[in-house]
Amino acid sequence: MQRLFKVYLLILFVVADLSRLANYLNPDLKKLQSKGITSVRSRVTNLNSLYPAIDHQLVCDAIVEAFCEYFGEVPVIEEISPEAFPDLPGFLEKFAQQQSWDWNFGKSPQFTHTLDERFKWGGVEIHLDLNNAKITAAKTFTDSLFPDPIELLAEKLVGVTYRPDAIADCIDSLIESYPDHKADLEEMKEWLVKAVS
């Protein structure tokens, strides 16, 4: 088991659906596309195909054992979760920072985001180009029988900060202009706000 741990430490998939995993590792165009450094594809496998008796606890135990062997110490193990933060200086501040919008989007490189959804009243596809967390270009497509509000959305999104509240405000302004389509636009707003959260 120890040899297995050392060889496959970077692959820690005990029992994963590899067909779904391939989809996650190779996202379609609807997902975020960063203009930063691209990742390098690597082969992955399930550890249980190499060692059938393996389970999550066995992997955790092997990691602890290897750590203790490497450092020559047996530390007190502390489990960390949102309900049990460690007593470390600055941990809460760092945790809050890395959950913040500014950390996740505000300092991100230029990227694009393509979203699409089908509603009872029609399909909507939105293409966004972003830089410094601002929408720099937007295109919308719809097969709705009333495309005007969806087409106007593309214009209104340009210059908007890539935040759920800012996008919600943008759609609210559409609702004011097209009150007869309020129910449909509210449904689209709920979807879009959730998609960018």
N, CA and C atoms as an extended XYZ file, in Angstrom:
591
Properties=species:S:1:pos:R:3:atomname:S:1:resname:S:1:resid:I:1 pbc="F F F"
N         0.818       -1.205        0.000 N   MET     1
C         0.000        0.000        0.000 CA  MET     1
C         0.854        1.257        0.000 C   MET     1
N         1.946        1.242        0.739 N   GLN     2
C         2.786        2.443        0.808 CA  GLN     2
C         3.386        2.748       -0.549 C   GLN     2
N         3.845        1.711       -1.267 N   ARG     3
C         4.403        1.911       -2.596 CA  ARG     3
C         3.333        2.481       -3.527 C   ARG     3
N         2.138        1.945       -3.424 N   LEU     4
C         1.026        2.421       -4.227 CA  LEU     4
C         0.759        3.899       -3.958 C   LEU     4
N         0.783        4.270       -2.710 N   PHE     5
C         0.563        5.663       -2.309 CA  PHE     5
C         1.595        6.577       -2.944 C   PHE     5
N         2.861        6.179       -2.906 N   LYS     6
C         3.924        7.035       -3.434 CA  LYS     6
C         3.819        7.195       -4.943 C   LYS     6
N         3.377        6.154       -5.638 N   VAL     7
C         3.302        6.219       -7.086 CA  VAL     7
C         2.089        7.025       -7.552 C   VAL     7
N         0.980        6.895       -6.849 N   TYR     8
C        -0.259        7.469       -7.341 CA  TYR     8
C        -0.827        8.597       -6.485 C   TYR     8
N        -0.030        9.214       -5.665 N   LEU     9
C        -0.503       10.262       -4.765 CA  LEU     9
C        -1.217       11.390       -5.495 C   LEU     9
N        -0.758       11.764       -6.676 N   LEU    10
C        -1.319       12.909       -7.374 CA  LEU    10
C        -2.641       12.606       -8.077 C   LEU    10
N        -3.096       11.387       -8.025 N   ILE    11
C        -4.298       10.993       -8.754 CA  ILE    11
C        -5.458       10.699       -7.818 C   ILE    11
N        -5.466       11.008       -6.616 N   LEU    12
C        -6.384       10.582       -5.580 CA  LEU    12
C        -7.860       10.418       -5.961 C   LEU    12
N        -8.144        9.628       -6.972 N   PHE    13
C        -9.511        9.244       -7.290 CA  PHE    13
C        -9.664        7.815       -6.829 C   PHE    13
N       -10.436        7.617       -5.795 N   VAL    14
C       -10.611        6.264       -5.276 CA  VAL    14
C       -11.612        5.512       -6.136 C   VAL    14
N       -12.823        6.057       -6.267 N   VAL    15
C       -13.854        5.442       -7.104 CA  VAL    15
C       -14.603        6.573       -7.808 C   VAL    15
N       -14.121        6.998       -8.958 N   ALA    16
C       -14.759        8.075       -9.714 CA  ALA    16
C       -15.361        7.525      -10.989 C   ALA    16
N       -16.408        8.172      -11.477 N   ASP    17
C       -16.982        7.832      -12.775 CA  ASP    17
C       -16.082        8.494      -13.820 C   ASP    17
N       -15.226        7.685      -14.452 N   LEU    18
C       -14.201        8.251      -15.340 CA  LEU    18
C       -14.804        8.902      -16.583 C   LEU    18
N       -15.973        8.450      -17.037 N   SER    19
C       -16.580        9.104      -18.199 CA  SER    19
C       -17.054       10.509      -17.826 C   SER    19
N       -17.627       10.661      -16.614 N   ARG    20
C       -18.022       11.990      -16.160 CA  ARG    20
C       -16.791       12.839      -15.850 C   ARG    20
N       -15.767       12.209      -15.283 N   LEU    21
C       -14.537       12.933      -14.963 CA  LEU    21
C       -13.935       13.537      -16.227 C   LEU    21
N       -13.967       12.785      -17.329 N   ALA    22
C       -13.430       13.302      -18.596 CA  ALA    22
C       -14.181       14.562      -19.015 C   ALA    22
N       -15.497       14.587      -18.788 N   ASN    23
C       -16.278       15.784      -19.117 CA  ASN    23
C       -15.872       16.963      -18.255 C   ASN    23
N       -15.575       16.706      -16.966 N   TYR    24
C       -15.169       17.784      -16.074 CA  TYR    24
C       -13.796       18.325      -16.452 C   TYR    24
N       -12.906       17.435      -16.880 N   LEU    25
C       -11.547       17.854      -17.226 CA  LEU    25
C       -11.480       18.498      -18.602 C   LEU    25
N       -12.482       18.243      -19.444 N   ASN    26
C       -12.534       18.812      -20.788 CA  ASN    26
C       -13.866       19.541      -20.936 C   ASN    26
N       -14.015       20.717      -20.302 N   PRO    27
C       -15.310       21.400      -20.302 CA  PRO    27
C       -15.718       21.858      -21.691 C   PRO    27
N       -17.033       21.933      -21.903 N   ASP    28
C       -17.514       22.406      -23.184 CA  ASP    28
C       -17.489       23.935      -23.209 C   ASP    28
N       -17.928       24.493      -24.317 N   LEU    29
C       -17.821       25.940      -24.506 CA  LEU    29
C       -18.697       26.738      -23.567 C   LEU    29
N       -19.651       26.070      -22.876 N   LYS    30
C       -20.504       26.794      -21.949 CA  LYS    30
C       -19.771       27.146      -20.665 C   LYS    30
N       -18.616       26.554      -20.457 N   LYS    31
C       -17.877       26.788      -19.228 CA  LYS    31
C       -16.942       27.979      -19.385 C   LYS    31
N       -16.371       28.407      -18.285 N   LEU    32
C       -15.420       29.512      -18.315 CA  LEU    32
C       -14.194       29.130      -19.123 C   LEU    32
N       -13.709       30.039      -19.929 N   GLN    33
C       -12.489       29.816      -20.684 CA  GLN    33
C       -11.509       30.926      -20.324 C   GLN    33
N       -10.533       30.589      -19.531 N   SER    34
C        -9.567       31.577      -19.090 CA  SER    34
C        -8.559       31.860      -20.188 C   SER    34
N        -8.082       33.066      -20.233 N   LYS    35
C        -7.025       33.427      -21.174 CA  LYS    35
C        -5.655       33.306      -20.500 C   LYS    35
N        -5.650       32.743      -19.311 N   GLY    36
C        -4.399       32.551      -18.587 CA  GLY    36
C        -3.689       31.296      -19.063 C   GLY    36
N        -2.911       30.689      -18.189 N   ILE    37
C        -2.138       29.499      -18.542 CA  ILE    37
C        -3.070       28.310      -18.678 C   ILE    37
N        -2.928       27.570      -19.782 N   THR    38
C        -3.754       26.386      -19.971 CA  THR    38
C        -3.176       25.213      -19.199 C   THR    38
N        -4.051       24.290      -18.828 N   SER    39
C        -3.594       23.130      -18.069 CA  SER    39
C        -3.060       22.064      -19.010 C   SER    39
N        -2.286       21.162      -18.451 N   VAL    40
C        -1.719       20.056      -19.213 CA  VAL    40
C        -2.552       18.818      -18.943 C   VAL    40
N        -3.010       18.161      -20.004 N   ARG    41
C        -3.829       16.974      -19.822 CA  ARG    41
C        -2.969       15.807      -19.345 C   ARG    41
N        -3.520       15.036      -18.441 N   SER    42
C        -2.832       13.860      -17.926 CA  SER    42
C        -3.820       12.712      -17.844 C   SER    42
N        -3.313       11.500      -17.935 N   ARG    43
C        -4.163       10.341      -17.760 CA  ARG    43
C        -4.536       10.195      -16.299 C   ARG    43
N        -5.737        9.729      -16.078 N   VAL    44
C        -6.180        9.474      -14.711 CA  VAL    44
C        -6.752        8.067      -14.636 C   VAL    44
N        -6.762        7.532      -13.453 N   THR    45
C        -7.362        6.219      -13.237 CA  THR    45
C        -7.902        6.161      -11.825 C   THR    45
N        -8.751        5.196      -11.569 N   ASN    46
C        -9.258        4.979      -10.225 CA  ASN    46
C        -8.276        4.121       -9.450 C   ASN    46
N        -8.019        4.502       -8.215 N   LEU    47
C        -7.122        3.708       -7.381 CA  LEU    47
C        -7.676        2.312       -7.125 C   LEU    47
N        -9.000        2.177       -7.085 N   ASN    48
C        -9.552        0.849       -6.807 CA  ASN    48
C        -9.357       -0.118       -7.959 C   ASN    48
N        -9.020        0.401       -9.156 N   SER    49
C        -8.700       -0.516      -10.257 CA  SER    49
C        -7.284       -1.071      -10.092 C   SER    49
N        -6.452       -0.382       -9.323 N   LEU    50
C        -5.089       -0.842       -9.060 CA  LEU    50
C        -5.001       -1.612       -7.741 C   LEU    50
N        -5.878       -1.255       -6.811 N   TYR    51
C        -5.868       -1.861       -5.479 CA  TYR    51
C        -7.324       -1.988       -5.025 C   TYR    51
N        -7.994       -3.090       -5.377 N   PRO    52
C        -9.445       -3.221       -5.168 CA  PRO    52
C        -9.914       -2.991       -3.732 C   PRO    52
N        -9.076       -3.256       -2.737 N   ALA    53
C        -9.519       -3.120       -1.340 CA  ALA    53
C        -9.466       -1.684       -0.836 C   ALA    53
N        -9.024       -0.756       -1.677 N   ILE    54
C        -8.828        0.620       -1.212 CA  ILE    54
C       -10.164        1.312       -0.941 C   ILE    54
N       -10.166        2.213        0.028 N   ASP    55
C       -11.310        3.081        0.287 CA  ASP    55
C       -10.784        4.421        0.781 C   ASP    55
N       -11.681        5.341        1.041 N   HIS    56
C       -11.293        6.700        1.422 CA  HIS    56
C       -10.435        6.704        2.691 C   HIS    56
N       -10.845        5.938        3.683 N   GLN    57
C       -10.102        5.913        4.951 CA  GLN    57
C        -8.700        5.371        4.764 C   GLN    57
N        -8.551        4.356        3.913 N   LEU    58
C        -7.230        3.777        3.659 CA  LEU    58
C        -6.303        4.810        3.016 C   LEU    58
N        -6.852        5.613        2.111 N   VAL    59
C        -6.057        6.668        1.476 CA  VAL    59
C        -5.641        7.704        2.521 C   VAL    59
N        -6.588        8.114        3.362 N   CYS    60
C        -6.271        9.100        4.409 CA  CYS    60
C        -5.198        8.564        5.352 C   CYS    60
N        -5.334        7.310        5.753 N   ASP    61
C        -4.344        6.699        6.647 CA  ASP    61
C        -2.966        6.642        5.999 C   ASP    61
N        -2.931        6.339        4.694 N   ALA    62
C        -1.651        6.257        3.983 CA  ALA    62
C        -0.984        7.627        3.894 C   ALA    62
N        -1.784        8.663        3.697 N   ILE    63
C        -1.229       10.022        3.633 CA  ILE    63
C        -0.633       10.405        4.983 C   ILE    63
N        -1.361       10.116        6.056 N   VAL    64
C        -0.856       10.419        7.404 CA  VAL    64
C         0.422        9.641        7.679 C   VAL    64
N         0.419        8.362        7.323 N   GLU    65
C         1.597        7.517        7.569 CA  GLU    65
C         2.812        8.021        6.801 C   GLU    65
N         2.611        8.381        5.532 N   ALA    66
C         3.719        8.873        4.722 CA  ALA    66
C         4.232       10.213        5.255 C   ALA    66
N         3.326       11.078        5.689 N   PHE    67
C         3.720       12.363        6.257 CA  PHE    67
C         4.596       12.144        7.494 C   PHE    67
N         4.118       11.280        8.392 N   CYS    68
C         4.863       11.015        9.629 CA  CYS    68
C         6.233       10.401        9.335 C   CYS    68
N         6.276        9.502        8.370 N   GLU    69
C         7.544        8.863        8.014 CA  GLU    69
C         8.514        9.890        7.421 C   GLU    69
N         8.007       10.762        6.554 N   TYR    70
C         8.854       11.739        5.886 CA  TYR    70
C         9.434       12.755        6.873 C   TYR    70
N         8.577       13.261        7.774 N   PHE    71
C         9.021       14.287        8.705 CA  PHE    71
C         9.537       13.729       10.025 C   PHE    71
N         9.379       12.424       10.233 N   GLY    72
C         9.878       11.805       11.457 CA  GLY    72
C         9.148       12.259       12.702 C   GLY    72
N         7.879       12.654       12.551 N   GLU    73
C         7.076       13.114       13.686 CA  GLU    73
C         5.667       12.548       13.590 C   GLU    73
N         4.988       12.503       14.714 N   VAL    74
C         3.581       12.087       14.744 CA  VAL    74
C         2.781       13.256       15.318 C   VAL    74
N         2.229       14.087       14.446 N   PRO    75
C         1.508       15.271       14.932 CA  PRO    75
C         0.104       14.912       15.416 C   PRO    75
N        -0.498       15.834       16.147 N   VAL    76
C        -1.900       15.702       16.522 CA  VAL    76
C        -2.718       16.094       15.292 C   VAL    76
N        -3.596       15.211       14.872 N   ILE    77
C        -4.386       15.462       13.667 CA  ILE    77
C        -5.595       16.311       14.020 C   ILE    77
N        -5.766       17.406       13.259 N   GLU    78
C        -6.889       18.310       13.478 CA  GLU    78
C        -7.718       18.360       12.209 C   GLU    78
N        -8.978       18.007       12.306 N   GLU    79
C        -9.853       18.047       11.141 CA  GLU    79
C       -10.423       19.457       10.992 C   GLU    79
N       -10.341       19.965        9.757 N   ILE    80
C       -10.800       21.320        9.460 CA  ILE    80
C       -12.058       21.241        8.608 C   ILE    80
N       -13.043       22.032        8.949 N   SER    81
C       -14.279       22.109        8.174 CA  SER    81
C       -14.881       23.497        8.403 C   SER    81
N       -15.903       23.854        7.625 N   PRO    82
C       -16.547       25.162        7.875 CA  PRO    82
C       -17.105       25.291        9.283 C   PRO    82
N       -17.357       24.153        9.938 N   GLU    83
C       -17.864       24.190       11.313 CA  GLU    83
C       -16.733       24.170       12.335 C   GLU    83
N       -15.531       23.828       11.905 N   ALA    84
C       -14.400       23.721       12.843 CA  ALA    84
C       -13.141       24.279       12.195 C   ALA    84
N       -12.942       25.586       12.313 N   PHE    85
C       -11.754       26.228       11.767 CA  PHE    85
C       -10.568       25.992       12.700 C   PHE    85
N        -9.369       25.912       12.141 N   PRO    86
C        -8.186       25.745       12.995 CA  PRO    86
C        -7.852       27.043       13.723 C   PRO    86
N        -7.156       26.904       14.821 N   ASP    87
C        -6.741       28.070       15.597 CA  ASP    87
C        -5.377       28.522       15.093 C   ASP    87
N        -5.373       29.115       13.899 N   LEU    88
C        -4.137       29.577       13.273 CA  LEU    88
C        -4.249       31.075       13.022 C   LEU    88
N        -3.195       31.824       13.277 N   PRO    89
C        -3.237       33.271       13.033 CA  PRO    89
C        -3.536       33.574       11.559 C   PRO    89
N        -4.515       34.406       11.327 N   GLY    90
C        -4.828       34.845        9.970 CA  GLY    90
C        -5.658       33.878        9.144 C   GLY    90
N        -6.003       32.703        9.688 N   PHE    91
C        -6.726       31.703        8.888 CA  PHE    91
C        -8.107       32.205        8.467 C   PHE    91
N        -8.857       32.782        9.404 N   LEU    92
C       -10.202       33.253        9.087 CA  LEU    92
C       -10.180       34.337        8.019 C   LEU    92
N        -9.193       35.229        8.101 N   GLU    93
C        -9.067       36.299        7.110 CA  GLU    93
C        -8.759       35.718        5.731 C   GLU    93
N        -7.838       34.742        5.690 N   LYS    94
C        -7.472       34.111        4.416 CA  LYS    94
C        -8.655       33.340        3.836 C   LYS    94
N        -9.385       32.643        4.698 N   PHE    95
C       -10.565       31.881        4.265 CA  PHE    95
C       -11.598       32.826        3.657 C   PHE    95
N       -11.856       33.949        4.329 N   ALA    96
C       -12.830       34.923        3.832 CA  ALA    96
C       -12.357       35.533        2.513 C   ALA    96
N       -11.063       35.827        2.423 N   GLN    97
C       -10.512       36.412        1.197 CA  GLN    97
C       -10.703       35.472        0.013 C   GLN    97
N       -10.410       34.185        0.205 N   GLN    98
C       -10.462       33.249       -0.905 CA  GLN    98
C       -11.888       32.851       -1.270 C   GLN    98
N       -12.860       33.231       -0.459 N   GLN    99
C       -14.259       33.028       -0.817 CA  GLN    99
C       -14.861       34.261       -1.473 C   GLN    99
N       -14.140       35.359       -1.461 N   SER   100
C       -14.701       36.623       -1.917 CA  SER   100
C       -14.780       36.706       -3.443 C   SER   100
N       -15.694       37.549       -3.907 N   TRP   101
C       -15.836       37.788       -5.335 CA  TRP   101
C       -14.541       38.370       -5.910 C   TRP   101
N       -13.917       39.276       -5.177 N   ASP   102
C       -12.702       39.915       -5.675 CA  ASP   102
C       -11.600       38.895       -5.926 C   ASP   102
N       -11.470       37.918       -5.029 N   TRP   103
C       -10.436       36.895       -5.178 CA  TRP   103
C       -10.737       35.993       -6.371 C   TRP   103
N       -12.009       35.596       -6.526 N   ASN   104
C       -12.376       34.639       -7.563 CA  ASN   104
C       -12.579       35.253       -8.934 C   ASN   104
N       -13.025       36.493       -9.009 N   PHE   105
C       -13.289       37.118      -10.300 CA  PHE   105
C       -12.569       38.439      -10.494 C   PHE   105
N       -12.473       39.240       -9.445 N   GLY   106
C       -11.946       40.588       -9.568 CA  GLY   106
C       -10.529       40.669      -10.083 C   GLY   106
N        -9.716       39.679       -9.752 N   LYS   107
C        -8.317       39.700      -10.191 CA  LYS   107
C        -8.036       38.651      -11.264 C   LYS   107
N        -9.094       38.101      -11.829 N   SER   108
C        -8.899       37.046      -12.823 CA  SER   108
C        -8.445       37.648      -14.151 C   SER   108
N        -7.735       36.857      -14.967 N   PRO   109
C        -7.314       37.360      -16.278 CA  PRO   109
C        -8.526       37.463      -17.197 C   PRO   109
N        -8.299       37.952      -18.376 N   GLN   110
C        -9.355       38.045      -19.375 CA  GLN   110
C        -9.932       36.653      -19.610 C   GLN   110
N       -11.265       36.567      -19.691 N   PHE   111
C       -11.877       35.272      -19.969 CA  PHE   111
C       -13.210       35.459      -20.665 C   PHE   111
N       -13.745       34.360      -21.184 N   THR   112
C       -15.063       34.372      -21.809 CA  THR   112
C       -15.956       33.400      -21.060 C   THR   112
N       -17.243       33.663      -21.117 N   HIS   113
C       -18.211       32.774      -20.479 CA  HIS   113
C       -19.397       32.659      -21.424 C   HIS   113
N       -19.711       31.431      -21.811 N   THR   114
C       -20.866       31.167      -22.659 CA  THR   114
C       -21.886       30.395      -21.849 C   THR   114
N       -23.108       30.890      -21.829 N   LEU   115
C       -24.171       30.258      -21.058 CA  LEU   115
C       -25.370       30.031      -21.959 C   LEU   115
N       -26.073       28.943      -21.747 N   ASP   116
C       -27.329       28.765      -22.463 CA  ASP   116
C       -28.312       28.002      -21.602 C   ASP   116
N       -29.575       28.285      -21.858 N   GLU   117
C       -30.649       27.647      -21.094 CA  GLU   117
C       -31.896       27.624      -21.951 C   GLU   117
N       -32.721       26.609      -21.741 N   ARG   118
C       -33.998       26.530      -22.444 CA  ARG   118
C       -35.120       26.724      -21.448 C   ARG   118
N       -36.004       27.651      -21.782 N   PHE   119
C       -37.189       27.930      -20.984 CA  PHE   119
C       -38.420       27.510      -21.786 C   PHE   119
N       -39.580       27.520      -21.154 N   LYS   120
C       -40.810       27.165      -21.872 CA  LYS   120
C       -41.072       28.134      -23.019 C   LYS   120
N       -40.669       29.365      -22.846 N   TRP   121
C       -40.922       30.395      -23.852 CA  TRP   121
C       -39.817       30.513      -24.904 C   TRP   121
N       -38.723       29.756      -24.754 N   GLY   122
C       -37.661       29.784      -25.756 CA  GLY   122
C       -36.284       29.575      -25.153 C   GLY   122
N       -35.321       29.378      -26.016 N   GLY   123
C       -33.942       29.195      -25.575 CA  GLY   123
C       -33.190       30.512      -25.577 C   GLY   123
N       -32.205       30.611      -24.690 N   VAL   124
C       -31.372       31.810      -24.602 CA  VAL   124
C       -29.912       31.374      -24.563 C   VAL   124
N       -29.095       32.021      -25.364 N   GLU   125
C       -27.650       31.784      -25.353 CA  GLU   125
C       -26.965       33.135      -25.203 C   GLU   125
N       -26.031       33.204      -24.263 N   ILE   126
C       -25.343       34.466      -23.973 CA  ILE   126
C       -23.832       34.234      -24.036 C   ILE   126
N       -23.134       35.033      -24.808 N   HIS   127
C       -21.672       34.983      -24.907 CA  HIS   127
C       -21.109       36.262      -24.296 C   HIS   127
N       -20.244       36.100      -23.307 N   LEU   128
C       -19.655       37.253      -22.623 CA  LEU   128
C       -18.147       37.243      -22.754 C   LEU   128
N       -17.562       38.393      -23.060 N   ASP   129
C       -16.116       38.595      -22.982 CA  ASP   129
C       -15.874       39.482      -21.779 C   ASP   129
N       -14.889       39.115      -20.960 N   LEU   130
C       -14.635       39.868      -19.733 CA  LEU   130
C       -13.168       40.201      -19.591 C   LEU   130
N       -12.923       41.349      -18.972 N   ASN   131
C       -11.563       41.764      -18.662 CA  ASN   131
C       -11.631       42.562      -17.362 C   ASN   131
N       -10.765       42.206      -16.402 N   ASN   132
C       -10.778       42.857      -15.091 CA  ASN   132
C       -12.179       42.831      -14.471 C   ASN   132
N       -12.855       41.693      -14.650 N   ALA   133
C       -14.178       41.443      -14.062 CA  ALA   133
C       -15.261       42.377      -14.579 C   ALA   133
N       -15.044       42.973      -15.741 N   LYS   134
C       -16.071       43.793      -16.386 CA  LYS   134
C       -16.429       43.140      -17.719 C   LYS   134
N       -17.695       43.172      -18.055 N   ILE   135
C       -18.141       42.634      -19.338 CA  ILE   135
C       -17.779       43.637      -20.427 C   ILE   135
N       -16.904       43.208      -21.341 N   THR   136
C       -16.436       44.107      -22.397 CA  THR   136
C       -17.200       43.913      -23.702 C   THR   136
N       -17.809       42.757      -23.877 N   ALA   137
C       -18.624       42.500      -25.066 CA  ALA   137
C       -19.644       41.423      -24.713 C   ALA   137
N       -20.811       41.517      -25.332 N   ALA   138
C       -21.861       40.530      -25.077 CA  ALA   138
C       -22.667       40.310      -26.348 C   ALA   138
N       -23.022       39.054      -26.576 N   LYS   139
C       -23.910       38.699      -27.680 CA  LYS   139
C       -24.978       37.766      -27.122 C   LYS   139
N       -26.200       37.969      -27.562 N   THR   140
C       -27.287       37.109      -27.119 CA  THR   140
C       -27.998       36.523      -28.334 C   THR   140
N       -28.496       35.313      -28.166 N   PHE   141
C       -29.249       34.634      -29.214 CA  PHE   141
C       -30.474       34.009      -28.556 C   PHE   141
N       -31.590       34.042      -29.258 N   THR   142
C       -32.801       33.427      -28.727 CA  THR   142
C       -33.713       33.005      -29.865 C   THR   142
N       -34.498       31.962      -29.606 N   ASP   143
C       -35.529       31.570      -30.558 CA  ASP   143
C       -36.913       31.939      -30.018 C   ASP   143
N       -36.944       32.835      -29.033 N   SER   144
C       -38.193       33.326      -28.463 CA  SER   144
C       -38.991       34.075      -29.532 C   SER   144
N       -40.314       34.022      -29.411 N   LEU   145
C       -41.155       34.767      -30.342 CA  LEU   145
C       -41.090       36.268      -30.100 C   LEU   145
N       -40.542       36.665      -28.937 N   PHE   146
C       -40.375       38.088      -28.598 CA  PHE   146
C       -38.903       38.335      -28.246 C   PHE   146
N       -38.044       38.442      -29.265 N   PRO   147
C       -36.594       38.526      -29.020 CA  PRO   147
C       -36.090       39.894      -28.554 C   PRO   147
N       -36.903       40.933      -28.646 N   ASP   148
C       -36.410       42.292      -28.371 CA  ASP   148
C       -35.723       42.444      -27.012 C   ASP   148
N       -36.330       41.984      -25.892 N   PRO   149
C       -35.641       42.181      -24.613 CA  PRO   149
C       -34.320       41.415      -24.521 C   PRO   149
N       -34.264       40.242      -25.134 N   ILE   150
C       -33.033       39.435      -25.093 CA  ILE   150
C       -31.944       40.117      -25.918 C   ILE   150
N       -32.326       40.683      -27.051 N   GLU   151
C       -31.343       41.388      -27.885 CA  GLU   151
C       -30.841       42.647      -27.178 C   GLU   151
N       -31.746       43.361      -26.497 N   LEU   152
C       -31.343       44.568      -25.770 CA  LEU   152
C       -30.430       44.220      -24.589 C   LEU   152
N       -30.606       43.035      -24.025 N   LEU   153
C       -29.762       42.611      -22.906 CA  LEU   153
C       -28.287       42.656      -23.276 C   LEU   153
N       -27.950       42.266      -24.507 N   ALA   154
C       -26.549       42.281      -24.943 CA  ALA   154
C       -25.962       43.686      -24.827 C   ALA   154
N       -26.734       44.687      -25.208 N   GLU   155
C       -26.254       46.074      -25.122 CA  GLU   155
C       -26.098       46.500      -23.666 C   GLU   155
N       -27.077       46.149      -22.847 N   LYS   156
C       -27.079       46.598      -21.461 CA  LYS   156
C       -25.974       45.938      -20.631 C   LYS   156
N       -25.543       44.737      -21.006 N   LEU   157
C       -24.528       44.026      -20.224 CA  LEU   157
C       -23.120       44.608      -20.397 C   LEU   157
N       -22.860       45.265      -21.506 N   VAL   158
C       -21.522       45.806      -21.757 CA  VAL   158
C       -21.188       46.875      -20.725 C   VAL   158
N       -20.056       46.708      -20.056 N   GLY   159
C       -19.620       47.641      -19.029 CA  GLY   159
C       -20.062       47.262      -17.628 C   GLY   159
N       -20.928       46.243      -17.509 N   VAL   160
C       -21.439       45.815      -16.213 CA  VAL   160
C       -20.382       44.956      -15.510 C   VAL   160
N       -20.255       45.132      -14.212 N   THR   161
C       -19.346       44.302      -13.420 CA  THR   161
C       -19.902       42.886      -13.359 C   THR   161
N       -19.018       41.924      -13.450 N   TYR   162
C       -19.415       40.507      -13.476 CA  TYR   162
C       -19.774       40.045      -12.067 C   TYR   162
N       -20.872       40.588      -11.570 N   ARG   163
C       -21.377       40.245      -10.240 CA  ARG   163
C       -22.860       39.917      -10.376 C   ARG   163
N       -23.345       38.943       -9.604 N   PRO   164
C       -24.769       38.591       -9.698 CA  PRO   164
C       -25.700       39.784       -9.483 C   PRO   164
N       -25.385       40.645       -8.500 N   ASP   165
C       -26.273       41.780       -8.224 CA  ASP   165
C       -26.289       42.783       -9.373 C   ASP   165
N       -25.132       43.000      -10.000 N   ALA   166
C       -25.062       43.957      -11.110 CA  ALA   166
C       -25.821       43.425      -12.324 C   ALA   166
N       -25.705       42.130      -12.571 N   ILE   167
C       -26.420       41.527      -13.693 CA  ILE   167
C       -27.922       41.522      -13.414 C   ILE   167
N       -28.301       41.274      -12.156 N   ALA   168
C       -29.722       41.320      -11.781 CA  ALA   168
C       -30.291       42.718      -12.022 C   ALA   168
N       -29.532       43.756      -11.643 N   ASP   169
C       -29.974       45.136      -11.873 CA  ASP   169
C       -30.178       45.412      -13.361 C   ASP   169
N       -29.284       44.846      -14.166 N   CYS   170
C       -29.359       45.025      -15.611 CA  CYS   170
C       -30.666       44.435      -16.158 C   CYS   170
N       -31.012       43.253      -15.681 N   ILE   171
C       -32.253       42.611      -16.148 CA  ILE   171
C       -33.472       43.327      -15.572 C   ILE   171
N       -33.360       43.842      -14.357 N   ASP   172
C       -34.463       44.622      -13.789 CA  ASP   172
C       -34.791       45.830      -14.663 C   ASP   172
N       -33.756       46.431      -15.234 N   SER   173
C       -34.007       47.583      -16.115 CA  SER   173
C       -34.721       47.137      -17.397 C   SER   173
N       -34.455       45.895      -17.839 N   LEU   174
C       -35.179       45.353      -18.988 CA  LEU   174
C       -36.655       45.166      -18.651 C   LEU   174
N       -36.898       44.678      -17.428 N   ILE   175
C       -38.281       44.446      -16.994 CA  ILE   175
C       -39.070       45.759      -16.993 C   ILE   175
N       -38.416       46.852      -16.604 N   GLU   176
C       -39.084       48.162      -16.637 CA  GLU   176
C       -39.456       48.548      -18.062 C   GLU   176
N       -38.580       48.195      -19.012 N   SER   177
C       -38.832       48.540      -20.419 CA  SER   177
C       -39.836       47.596      -21.076 C   SER   177
N       -39.902       46.359      -20.582 N   TYR   178
C       -40.788       45.345      -21.162 CA  TYR   178
C       -41.632       44.697      -20.064 C   TYR   178
N       -42.540       45.458      -19.443 N   PRO   179
C       -43.323       44.914      -18.325 CA  PRO   179
C       -44.219       43.737      -18.720 C   PRO   179
N       -44.615       43.649      -19.994 N   ASP   180
C       -45.457       42.531      -20.424 CA  ASP   180
C       -44.707       41.200      -20.395 C   ASP   180
N       -43.380       41.256      -20.348 N   HIS   181
C       -42.557       40.047      -20.349 CA  HIS   181
C       -41.894       39.819      -18.987 C   HIS   181
N       -42.472       40.429      -17.958 N   LYS   182
C       -41.854       40.371      -16.629 CA  LYS   182
C       -41.615       38.941      -16.147 C   LYS   182
N       -42.599       38.073      -16.265 N   ALA   183
C       -42.465       36.705      -15.751 CA  ALA   183
C       -41.316       35.970      -16.438 C   ALA   183
N       -41.238       36.115      -17.764 N   ASP   184
C       -40.168       35.438      -18.509 CA  ASP   184
C       -38.802       36.009      -18.146 C   ASP   184
N       -38.711       37.322      -18.028 N   LEU   185
C       -37.434       37.958      -17.709 CA  LEU   185
C       -37.009       37.666      -16.271 C   LEU   185
N       -37.961       37.553      -15.363 N   GLU   186
C       -37.630       37.173      -13.977 CA  GLU   186
C       -37.052       35.757      -13.943 C   GLU   186
N       -37.636       34.882      -14.743 N   GLU   187
C       -37.138       33.505      -14.816 CA  GLU   187
C       -35.716       33.483      -15.376 C   GLU   187
N       -35.481       34.289      -16.409 N   MET   188
C       -34.139       34.364      -16.981 CA  MET   188
C       -33.159       34.978      -15.987 C   MET   188
N       -33.605       35.978      -15.251 N   LYS   189
C       -32.734       36.613      -14.252 CA  LYS   189
C       -32.309       35.602      -13.194 C   LYS   189
N       -33.259       34.831      -12.702 N   GLU   190
C       -32.940       33.832      -11.675 CA  GLU   190
C       -31.893       32.851      -12.168 C   GLU   190
N       -32.038       32.396      -13.419 N   TRP   191
C       -31.065       31.471      -14.004 CA  TRP   191
C       -29.692       32.129      -14.154 C   TRP   191
N       -29.665       33.338      -14.718 N   LEU   192
C       -28.395       33.993      -15.010 CA  LEU   192
C       -27.632       34.363      -13.728 C   LEU   192
N       -28.359       34.856      -12.731 N   VAL   193
C       -27.717       35.207      -11.462 CA  VAL   193
C       -27.091       33.971      -10.827 C   VAL   193
N       -27.804       32.860      -10.863 N   LYS   194
C       -27.269       31.621      -10.309 CA  LYS   194
C       -26.059       31.143      -11.114 C   LYS   194
N       -26.112       31.303      -12.425 N   ALA   195
C       -25.025       30.829      -13.289 CA  ALA   195
C       -23.721       31.591      -13.070 C   ALA   195
N       -23.792       32.863      -12.687 N   VAL   196
C       -22.564       33.644      -12.490 CA  VAL   196
C       -22.161       33.754      -11.021 C   VAL   196
N       -22.929       33.138      -10.138 N   SER   197
C       -22.608       33.199       -8.705 CA  SER   197
C       -21.440       32.289       -8.358 C   SER   197
